[in-house]
Amino acid sequence: MKLQRLLFAAALLLPFQAMADTIGLYVGAGQWDHSASGGFRDSGAINIDSDALNLADNREGYFYVNIEHPVPLIPNVRLASTDLIHNGVNGTVTGTFDGQTFTANNVTSTIDFTHTDITLYYELLDNVVSFDVGITARQLDGQIYLTDGTNTGQVTLDEVVPMIYGKVAFDLPLTGLAIVGEGNFLSVGDADITDITVKVTYETDFLLGIEAGVRTFSLTLDNVDTITSDLEFDGPFLGVFLHF
């Protein structure tokens, strides 16, 4: 599905290639190999540890489109989507979740923090060193689900989270290589969220580029959609992008 989106977006954007001197278009997709750590709970007092759930590492897709232009007062736009799901089997839970009491070591679980970002940002520098800053609206669209065959607990995550966006890139002249750091951040009230990516990119002379790096996504939530958590998802990723 992510590859289909990439090809569809590329087809739509090809007519703009002639405007490359004034409009920059990036379309990228790849896979993130992530693991989960930490714990969570709902309104109950018992913390449920991710290790006890036997959550398996997962490899899932991400997708983004960046639209940049030369008009100073109008922000650039970034659209991004990431699947972020972990499943566990034969987990151990002793406590209450979603009003259900678990005392079992055969719990099947799903932790889903899939999200979509809309980011408005400005390029403050655009030379050998580039620097972007802006704001992101992140739509968390997921769930935490536990069942032992008799008891089932499920909490749905449906929140729009505002975040600060920043990106810094260092181009290595005459190589096509760049070192990039990018992140979204929030620390206010009942949420403390950081999402940091460090990567190396290589762009060819034929629109196509590749990227590889490490991403870490941490969520400390205090009673957001009844969930309190201290979770972290991290791991390497590999992707491709088109630059028009």
C-alpha positions in Angstrom: 0.0 0.0 0.0 2.8 2.4 0.8 4.5 1.7 -2.5 1.3 2.3 -4.4 1.0 5.7 -2.7 4.5 6.5 -3.6 4.0 5.7 -7.3 0.6 7.5 -7.4 2.1 10.6 -5.8 5.1 10.6 -8.2 2.7 10.4 -11.2 0.8 13.4 -9.9 4.0 15.4 -9.3 5.8 14.8 -12.6 4.2 17.7 -14.3 5.9 20.0 -11.8 9.4 18.9 -12.8 9.8 21.8 -15.1 9.4 24.1 -12.1 12.2 22.5 -10.2 14.1 25.8 -9.9 11.3 27.3 -7.9 9.4 24.4 -6.4 10.9 21.4 -4.6 9.0 18.2 -4.3 10.1 15.2 -2.3 8.3 11.8 -2.2 9.7 9.1 0.0 8.8 5.7 1.4 10.6 2.9 3.2 10.6 0.4 6.1 11.3 0.9 9.7 12.5 -2.1 11.8 11.4 -1.2 15.3 11.2 -2.7 18.8 9.1 -1.6 21.8 10.1 -1.1 25.4 8.5 0.4 28.5 5.1 0.1 30.0 1.6 1.4 30.2 -1.7 1.3 32.2 -5.2 2.7 32.1 -7.0 4.0 35.1 -5.9 0.9 37.0 -2.9 1.0 39.3 -1.0 -1.9 37.8 1.6 -1.1 35.2 1.8 -3.5 32.3 5.3 -4.0 31.0 5.9 -4.5 27.3 8.5 -7.2 28.0 5.9 -9.2 29.9 3.6 -9.1 26.8 6.3 -10.7 24.6 5.9 -8.0 22.0 7.6 -9.0 18.8 9.8 -6.6 16.8 8.1 -5.4 13.7 9.1 -4.0 10.3 6.6 -1.6 8.8 6.2 1.1 6.2 6.5 4.9 6.3 5.6 7.5 3.6 6.1 11.2 3.2 5.6 14.1 0.8 7.4 17.4 1.1 6.3 20.4 -0.9 8.7 23.4 -0.9 8.4 26.7 -2.7 10.2 30.1 -2.8 7.4 32.3 -1.3 8.8 33.7 2.0 5.7 34.1 4.1 3.9 30.9 3.1 5.1 27.8 4.9 6.2 24.6 3.2 4.2 21.5 3.7 5.1 18.0 4.8 2.7 15.1 4.9 3.9 11.9 6.6 2.4 8.6 7.7 3.9 5.8 9.8 2.5 2.4 10.7 3.5 1.4 14.2 2.1 -1.8 15.5 3.4 -4.5 17.9 1.8 -7.8 18.6 2.4 -10.2 21.5 1.4 -13.7 22.3 1.6 -15.8 25.6 2.1 -12.6 27.6 1.7 -12.3 31.3 -0.7 -9.8 32.8 -1.7 -9.6 36.4 -4.0 -6.6 37.0 -6.8 -4.6 35.6 -7.1 -3.1 32.1 -10.2 -1.5 30.6 -12.2 -2.7 33.6 -11.2 -6.3 33.0 -9.1 -8.3 35.5 -6.3 -10.4 34.0 -4.4 -13.1 35.9 -3.1 -15.1 33.0 0.1 -15.9 31.1 -1.6 -16.5 27.8 -2.5 -12.9 26.9 -2.6 -11.9 23.3 -1.9 -8.2 22.8 -1.7 -5.4 20.2 -0.1 -2.0 20.8 -0.8 0.3 17.9 0.5 3.9 17.7 0.0 4.4 14.0 0.1 8.1 13.2 -0.2 10.7 10.4 1.5 14.1 10.4 0.7 17.4 8.8 3.7 19.8 9.2 4.0 23.5 8.2 7.6 24.7 8.2 10.0 27.4 7.0 13.5 27.0 5.6 15.7 29.3 7.5 18.9 28.2 5.8 19.2 26.4 2.5 22.9 26.1 1.6 25.6 23.5 2.5 23.9 23.6 5.9 20.1 23.8 5.8 17.8 24.4 8.8 14.0 24.0 8.9 11.6 24.8 11.8 7.8 24.6 12.0 4.8 22.9 13.7 3.3 19.5 13.3 -0.3 18.2 14.0 0.1 14.5 14.7 -3.0 12.3 14.5 -2.6 9.3 16.7 -4.9 6.6 15.4 -4.4 3.3 17.2 -5.3 1.1 20.1 -4.1 -1.0 23.0 -5.8 -4.4 23.0 -5.4 -7.3 25.5 -7.3 -10.6 25.6 -6.7 -14.0 27.4 -9.6 -15.7 25.6 -12.0 -14.9 28.5 -11.4 -11.3 29.3 -10.8 -8.6 26.7 -9.7 -5.0 27.3 -9.3 -2.4 24.6 -8.6 1.3 24.7 -8.7 3.4 21.5 -6.2 6.1 20.8 -7.7 9.0 18.8 -5.8 12.3 19.6 -4.4 15.2 17.6 -1.1 16.2 19.2 0.6 19.5 18.3 4.4 19.3 18.1 7.4 21.5 17.3 9.2 20.4 14.2 12.9 20.9 13.4 15.4 19.6 10.8 19.1 20.3 10.2 21.0 18.9 7.2 24.7 19.0 6.3 25.5 18.4 2.6 28.8 16.9 1.7 29.8 18.9 -1.4 30.3 17.0 -4.7 29.2 13.6 -3.2 25.4 13.6 -3.2 25.6 12.7 0.4 24.0 14.5 3.4 23.8 13.9 7.1 20.3 14.8 8.4 18.8 15.2 11.9 15.0 15.6 12.1 12.5 15.6 15.0 9.2 16.4 16.4 8.9 17.4 20.1 6.2 18.1 22.7 6.5 18.6 26.4 3.4 20.1 27.9 0.7 19.2 30.5 -0.1 15.5 30.2 2.2 14.5 27.3 5.9 14.4 26.7 6.7 13.1 23.2 9.9 13.0 21.2 10.4 11.6 17.8 14.0 11.8 16.5 15.5 10.6 13.2 19.2 10.6 12.3 20.0 9.5 8.8 22.4 9.6 5.8 20.9 10.3 2.4 22.4 9.9 -1.1 20.8 11.7 -4.0 21.7 10.7 -7.6 21.5 12.9 -10.7 18.3 11.1 -11.8 15.7 12.2 -9.3 16.2 9.1 -7.2 17.7 9.0 -3.7 18.2 6.5 -0.8 18.2 7.1 2.9 19.2 5.0 5.9 19.3 5.8 9.6 17.8 5.3 13.1 14.5 6.6 14.5 13.4 6.8 18.2 9.8 7.6 19.1 9.1 8.1 22.9 5.8 8.7 24.5 5.2 9.6 28.1 1.4 10.1 28.5 -0.5 10.9 31.6 -4.2 9.8 31.3 -4.5 10.6 27.6 -7.6 8.7 26.3 -7.3 7.0 29.8 -3.8 5.7 29.0 -0.7 6.4 31.1 2.5 5.3 29.4 6.2 5.4 29.3 6.9 3.7 25.9 9.7 3.8 23.4 9.9 2.5 19.9 13.2 2.5 18.1 15.3 0.9 15.4 16.9 1.3 12.0 15.1 2.2 8.7 15.9 2.2 5.0 14.0 4.0 2.3 14.0 5.6 -1.1 12.9 9.1 -2.3 12.3 11.1 -5.4 13.3 14.7 -5.6 11.7 16.8 -8.4 
